[in-house]
Amino acid sequence: MEVRVLFWAPFPCSRISAITGTAAFGALLGSVGAYSGQPITQMAVLVSAHVFQRPGEIERVEWDEIGFNGAAWGIPAARLEQRQAHRVPLPQRAIGLIRRRTVRR
């Protein structure tokens, strides 16, 4: 038996929604920018596009986990499945979005 068969099984792509093109991704971010609902929802979606974390992690982020000076988000081990702390680099755009939220609080 091939190793590939043991660790990889193809699945039908028709069941998975994904944006794979840059134009479609740009259109998605543009539509999020025009979103007129809760500002925290808009910020969370925009931040998620920069940090690629699970929605539940973004939902539970706490202010003291964000290191503005070090441009990183430290997720404590207790909240993660693997029970290992995780450091997520924060691009300047994500930091700007988060800082705007701190001003509005």
HELIX and SHEET records of a PDB file:
HELIX    1   1 VAL A    3  PHE A    7  1                                   5    
HELIX    2   2 CYS A   13  ARG A   15  5                                   3    
HELIX    3   3 THR A   22  GLY A   33  1                                  12    
HELIX    4   4 PRO A   39  VAL A   51  1                                  13    
HELIX    5   5 PRO A   55  GLU A   59  1                                   5    
HELIX    6   6 TRP A   63  GLU A   65  5                                   3    
HELIX    7   7 ALA A   77  ARG A   79  5                                   3    
HELIX    8   8 GLN A   92  ARG A  104  1                                  13    
SHEET    1   A 3 ILE A  66  GLY A  67  0                                        
SHEET    2   A 3 ALA A  72  ILE A  75 -1                                        
SHEET    3   A 3 HIS A  86  PRO A  89 -1                                        
END                                                                             
